[in-house]
């Protein structure tokens, strides 16, 4: 049987775990070779990144704390600390760690994107725009589209809808399968402009395939369908929200909307 995460046969996982442990603690070998601190730190950082992907920020923190002692002032470690604190709902600590990462490596676009997003969430829009713009325009940054989505969201929050739409549309033109949030926020812009057909298209895009985790998009789609007079279709969408995400804020709002429909 293959492990769904690693894509490796489960039978060899104990071997991988033992090898990892030896790398971390420096198991004795015939040559008594000691693993250098920077290699151990890199391995711990990789483990922390995997823990974050698994939604386990506590394990990530433990691994990063050890890595930080081995290689202080490492920009990547500070960046992972920022993501760890964010998952642990510690935004101020996350912001401090992201600032450290960028201070250590001013060209670290992933960290600048994270710093920009954290500043945006805090309402510090001017510095947030600076870091997001730098990250979004870094030609070497493979995930620059993420920073561009955040830039579009920032402009949306500021009410600069033309600029927001331009950034979000650029993402959707280049990364149509990855721009889930871009489609959702552009749909909100179209909804405000009463462009209901375009809004419906974007909300449908942001609530299917890779984008199924954006529950707000399904609710927004239901509201748009009601505005378009497609009440029965809207009811089905709203009922689906209640059934698939019970007790969520979206389900509660869906229930209130359903209660007011004929």
ABEGO torsion letter per residue (X at the ends): XBBAAAGBBAAAAAAAAAAAAAAAAGBBBAAGBBBBAAAAAAAAAAAAAAAAAAGBAAAAAAAAAAAAAABBGBAAAAAAAAAAAAAAGBAAAAAAAAAAAAAABAABAAAAAAAAAAAAAAGBAAAAAAAAAAAAABAABAAAAAAAAAAAAAAAAAGBAAAAAAAAAAAAAABAAAAAAAAAAAAAAAAAAGBAAAAAAAAAAAABEAAAABAAAAAAAAAAAAAAGBAAAAAAAAAAAAAABBGBAAAAAAAAAAAABX
